[in-house]
């Protein structure tokens, strides 16, 4: 459903959401979750504390005076579990446990109060999805909000604009007629990166240090005679962690004095319900089968999972204050949510005005920075991500992929 769109997804967030739900389940429901995510296989340590440690590795160790500001603006994994108050209360022990381990808030709400449900989404969604989100069902709703902010505070970092070639490539590397070139805000690095060419992936890999020494960010640019869909196929057929583990030792080293990337923010909202079902966890959503007795105060009212929502966000150079010379980032939103039917007319009227506004903003951006495009073409010593690419955020000590994304302009 989201093929060809820019998106970002956190497999770690899905894994830890299921691990959190495991704490509130009993019987065969708990056994099914354990069979999918393999908690019992982690015999030498507590898996829940392990997941907590990985999440904390994304947070820079600042002084106490700035800790609150960093917590609000930096990288984080947070979760909310909403239970219908008509089904009874939640166990205080469970609420305290998931808050301590998973930074989760578990509470009872009145599902008839739709504005209360939207408040827990923290404004992550465009206005035209309000009616869709108001349809979220009782009795148990899981919401996770996950964001990664890549800081670019080095003196060797500059901001500008670039031309980005959108569209799908044909075999042989030529752009299809449907492709187009647009002006995008950009960020350039002159130090602090490493690059190499992976023969296994047929792609150039750029590695940037993450928000802490425990995290690295990788950008994968397909070779000129292939495209991003082929690269995705390569990654599906191989272990991503294994491929990145070989970098840079098993790649052909390449020497670039500068790299240039789009300066962007990507947010994607997923309704994960069907995806979780396909993992073999249908019983979580079945009223007469699901067992959440580890979560409920009383087992007299049967509780089952009705929806799982996951919001993932990646911001390139999202930390720190906006400097006077920095452009606003290119903001992209995608989702697999289906817009509620009552909005169809309003959306049809608004889509044309929205597209006009986007075209007008692009013309302004290109005009304001036209001198940048009149300059000499990029030299061989500069690596430019000016075609669709993939990016990954890796936890270095474990090799776990925390985020993966696709940018198509």
C-alpha positions in Angstrom: 0.0 0.0 0.0 2.9 2.3 0.7 5.1 1.3 -2.3 6.9 4.2 -3.9 6.4 6.6 -0.9 8.9 8.0 1.5 8.6 6.3 4.8 10.4 5.4 8.1 9.8 2.3 10.2 11.2 1.1 13.6 11.3 -2.7 13.9 12.6 -2.2 17.4 9.5 -0.3 18.4 7.2 -3.1 17.1 9.4 -5.7 19.0 9.3 -3.8 22.3 5.6 -3.1 22.0 4.9 -6.8 21.8 7.3 -7.3 24.7 5.4 -4.8 26.8 2.1 -6.4 26.0 3.6 -9.8 27.0 3.8 -8.5 30.6 0.1 -8.1 30.7 -0.9 -11.4 29.1 -1.3 -14.9 30.5 -1.7 -18.5 29.2 -1.6 -19.2 25.5 -1.7 -15.5 24.6 1.6 -15.0 26.4 3.0 -18.2 24.8 2.1 -16.9 21.3 3.9 -13.6 21.8 6.9 -15.4 23.3 7.0 -17.8 20.3 7.1 -14.8 17.9 9.7 -12.6 19.6 11.7 -15.3 21.5 11.9 -13.8 25.0 12.7 -17.2 26.5 15.7 -17.5 24.2 17.4 -14.6 26.1 18.5 -16.8 29.0 21.5 -14.9 30.2 19.8 -11.6 30.9 16.4 -10.1 31.5 15.0 -9.2 28.0 12.9 -6.3 29.2 15.8 -4.7 30.9 17.9 -5.3 27.8 15.4 -3.5 25.6 15.4 -0.6 28.1 19.2 -0.4 27.9 19.1 -0.3 24.1 16.5 2.6 24.2 18.6 4.5 26.7 21.7 4.2 24.5 20.1 6.7 22.1 20.0 9.5 24.7 23.2 11.6 25.0 24.5 11.9 28.6 24.0 15.6 29.3 24.1 17.5 32.6 21.0 17.6 34.7 20.2 21.2 33.8 19.6 20.3 30.2 18.2 16.8 30.6 14.6 17.9 30.4 15.1 19.9 27.2 17.0 17.0 25.6 14.3 14.5 26.6 11.7 16.7 24.8 13.6 17.3 21.6 15.9 14.2 21.3 15.5 10.6 20.3 13.0 8.5 22.2 10.7 5.5 22.2 7.4 6.1 24.1 4.2 4.1 24.4 0.6 4.6 25.6 -1.9 1.8 26.4 -5.5 2.9 26.6 -8.1 0.7 28.1 -11.9 1.3 28.1 -12.9 2.4 31.5 -16.2 0.4 31.2 -14.0 -2.8 31.4 -12.6 -2.0 34.8 -9.3 -0.6 36.0 -5.7 -1.6 35.4 -3.3 -3.2 37.9 -1.1 -0.6 39.6 1.8 -3.0 39.5 1.5 -3.4 35.7 1.2 0.4 35.2 4.3 1.0 37.3 6.3 -1.8 35.6 5.7 -0.7 32.0 6.3 2.9 32.9 9.7 2.1 34.4 10.9 -0.3 31.7 9.2 0.9 28.5 8.4 4.6 29.3 4.8 3.6 28.8 1.6 5.3 30.2 -1.2 2.9 30.8 -4.6 4.3 31.8 -8.3 3.9 31.4 -10.3 6.3 29.2 -13.8 6.8 27.9 -13.6 5.8 24.3 -16.7 7.9 23.6 -14.7 11.0 24.3 -12.9 11.1 20.9 -10.9 14.3 21.7 -9.3 12.3 24.6 -8.0 9.7 22.2 -6.6 12.4 19.9 -4.8 14.0 22.8 -2.7 10.8 23.2 -1.5 11.0 19.6 0.4 14.2 20.5 -0.4 15.9 17.2 1.6 13.5 15.0 -1.0 13.4 12.3 -2.2 15.8 9.6 -5.6 17.5 10.2 -7.3 15.5 7.4 -6.8 12.3 9.4 -8.7 13.5 12.5 -11.9 11.7 11.6 -10.0 8.5 10.8 -8.4 8.5 14.2 -11.7 9.2 15.9 -12.8 5.8 14.7 -10.3 3.9 16.9 -12.1 1.1 18.6 -12.5 -0.1 22.2 -11.5 -1.9 24.4 -7.7 -1.8 24.3 -5.6 0.5 22.2 -1.8 0.5 21.9 0.0 3.6 20.7 3.7 4.0 20.2 5.6 7.2 19.3 9.2 6.8 18.2 11.6 9.4 16.9 15.2 9.7 16.0 16.8 13.1 15.8 20.2 13.2 14.0 22.2 16.1 15.3 24.4 18.1 12.9 26.3 20.6 15.2 29.7 20.3 13.6 31.5 23.3 12.2 32.1 21.3 9.1 28.3 21.1 8.4 26.7 23.5 5.9 23.2 24.0 4.7 22.0 24.9 1.2 19.9 23.4 -1.6 20.2 20.6 -4.1 18.5 19.1 -7.1 16.8 15.8 -6.4 15.7 13.4 -9.1 12.4 11.8 -8.3 10.8 8.9 -10.1 11.7 5.4 -11.0 14.7 4.4 -13.1 14.4 2.2 -16.1 16.8 -0.7 -16.6 20.1 0.8 -17.7 19.9 3.7 -15.2 17.9 6.2 -17.3 15.0 8.1 -15.7 11.5 7.3 -16.7 9.3 10.0 -18.2 7.4 10.2 -14.9 10.5 11.2 -13.1 11.2 14.9 -12.2 13.9 17.0 -10.6 13.0 19.2 -7.7 14.8 21.6 -5.5 15.2 20.4 -1.9 16.9 21.8 1.2 20.3 20.1 1.8 22.9 19.5 4.4 26.6 18.9 3.6 29.4 17.3 5.7 33.1 17.8 5.1 34.3 15.5 7.9 33.2 12.9 10.4 31.9 10.4 7.9 33.1 7.2 6.1 32.1 5.8 2.8 32.4 2.5 0.8 30.9 0.6 -2.1 29.2 -2.7 -1.3 29.4 -5.2 -4.1 26.8 -7.4 -2.4 24.2 -4.6 -2.4 25.5 -2.8 -5.5 25.2 0.4 -3.5 27.4 3.1 -2.0 27.2 3.3 1.8 27.7 6.4 3.9 28.1 6.1 7.6 27.6 9.0 10.1 28.1 8.8 13.8 24.8 8.8 15.7 23.5 10.8 18.7 25.8 8.7 20.9 28.8 6.4 20.3 26.4 3.5 20.6 24.5 4.5 17.4 25.4 4.8 13.7 23.3 6.1 10.8 23.8 4.5 7.4 22.6 5.9 4.0 22.5 3.5 1.1 22.6 4.9 -2.5 21.9 2.5 -5.3 24.5 2.4 -8.1 23.5 4.4 -11.3 22.4 1.3 -13.2 19.9 0.2 -10.6 17.2 1.7 -8.3 16.0 1.8 -4.7 13.5 -1.0 -5.2 16.3 -3.4 -6.3 18.3 -2.3 -3.3 15.4 -3.2 -1.0 15.2 -6.6 -2.6 18.9 -7.2 -1.9 18.3 -6.2 1.8 15.3 -8.6 2.1 17.4 -11.5 0.7 20.2 -10.8 3.2 20.6 -10.0 6.9 20.8 -6.2 7.2 22.8 -6.6 10.4 25.3 -8.9 8.7 25.7 -6.5 5.7 26.4 -3.5 8.0 28.7 -5.6 10.2 31.0 -6.0 7.2 31.2 -2.2 6.7 33.8 -0.8 6.0 36.2 -3.8 6.1 34.4 -5.8 3.3 33.5 -2.8 1.1 35.5 -1.1 -1.5 36.8 2.1 0.2 35.9 5.3 -1.5 37.5 8.7 -0.8 35.1 11.7 -0.7 35.9 15.1 0.7 32.3 16.0 1.1 28.8 14.4 1.1 25.5 16.1 0.5 22.1 14.8 1.6 18.5 16.2 1.6 17.7 18.0 4.8 14.4 16.4 5.7 12.0 15.2 8.4 10.0 12.0 7.8 7.0 10.9 9.8 5.0 7.7 9.1 1.9 6.4 11.0 1.1 2.7 10.8 -2.0 0.8 11.8 -0.1 -2.3 12.7 -3.2 -4.5 13.5 -3.1 -6.6 10.3 0.7 -6.9 10.3 0.6 -8.2 13.9 -2.1 -10.6 12.9 0.0 -12.0 10.1 2.7 -12.8 12.6 0.4 -15.4 14.0 -0.9 -13.3 16.9 -4.6 -13.3 15.9 -5.6 -14.3 19.4 -4.5 -10.9 20.8 -7.5 -9.4 19.0 -10.1 -12.1 19.6 -12.6 -11.3 22.4 -13.1 -14.8 23.7 -9.5 -16.0 23.3 -7.2 -13.1 24.4 -6.0 -13.3 28.0 -4.9 -10.0 29.5 -5.4 -11.0 33.1 -1.9 -9.7 34.0 -3.1 -6.2 33.1 -6.7 -6.1 34.4 -7.7 -5.4 38.0 -10.5 -7.9 37.5 -10.9 -10.8 35.1 -14.7 -10.6 35.1 -14.7 -8.4 32.0 -12.8 -9.9 29.0 -10.2 -7.5 27.6 -8.7 -7.9 24.1 -6.5 -5.7 21.8 -8.5 -3.7 19.3 -5.9 -1.6 17.5 -2.1 -1.1 17.4 -0.8 2.3 16.1 2.8 3.1 15.6 4.2 6.5 14.7 7.8 6.7 13.6 9.8 9.8 12.9 13.3 10.5 11.5 14.8 14.0 11.4 18.0 14.7 9.6 19.7 17.4 11.6 16.8 17.6 13.9 18.7 18.6 17.1 19.9 22.0 18.3 18.7 25.5 17.5 17.8 26.6 14.0 20.5 28.9 12.8 19.8 32.1 10.8 21.4 30.6 7.7 19.6 27.2 7.9 16.6 26.6 5.7 13.5 24.8 7.0 13.7 21.0 6.4 11.7 19.2 3.8 8.8 17.6 5.7 7.3 14.4 4.5 4.3 12.4 5.9 3.0 8.9 4.9 0.6 6.4 6.4 -1.3 3.3 5.7 -4.4 4.7 7.4 -7.4 5.0 5.2 -9.0 8.5 5.3 -12.6 8.5 6.7 -15.2 8.7 3.9 -16.8 11.9 5.2 -13.6 13.7 4.3 -13.6 12.8 0.6 -15.2 16.0 -0.7 -13.1 18.2 1.5 -9.9 16.4 0.5 -10.7 16.7 -3.2 -11.2 20.5 -2.8 -8.1 20.8 -0.6 -5.7 18.6 -2.7 -5.5 21.1 -5.6 -4.8 24.0 -3.3 -2.2 22.0 -1.4 -0.4 21.0 -4.6 -0.4 24.6 -5.8 1.1 25.7 -2.5 3.8 23.0 -2.8 4.7 24.0 -6.3 4.8 27.7 -5.3 7.1 26.9 -2.4 9.4 24.9 -4.7 9.6 27.7 -7.2 10.5 30.1 -4.4 13.2 27.8 -3.1 14.7 27.3 -6.5 14.6 31.0 -7.3 16.2 32.0 -3.9 19.0 29.5 -4.5 19.3 29.6 -8.3 23.0 30.5 -8.1 23.7 27.2 -6.5 22.3 25.3 -9.5 24.2 27.5 -12.0 27.5 26.4 -10.5 29.7 23.7 -11.9 28.4 20.1 -11.7 29.3 18.1 -8.6 33.0 17.0 -8.6 34.0 13.3 -8.3 35.2 14.1 -4.8 31.7 14.9 -3.6 29.1 12.2 -2.9 25.6 13.5 -3.5 22.4 11.6 -2.5 20.4 13.2 -5.3 18.3 10.1 -6.2 16.0 7.9 -4.0 18.0 6.1 -1.2 17.5 4.1 1.9 18.7 4.8 5.5 19.2 2.8 8.7 19.8 3.6 12.3 21.9 0.8 14.0 22.6 0.1 17.6 26.3 -0.6 17.5 26.9 -2.9 20.5 24.2 -5.4 19.4 23.9 -4.7 15.7 20.1 -4.3 16.0 18.5 -2.1 13.4 16.4 0.5 15.3 15.0 2.4 12.2 14.9 1.9 8.5 13.6 4.4 6.0 13.2 5.2 2.3 13.5 8.7 0.9 12.1 9.3 -2.6 11.7 13.1 -2.5 
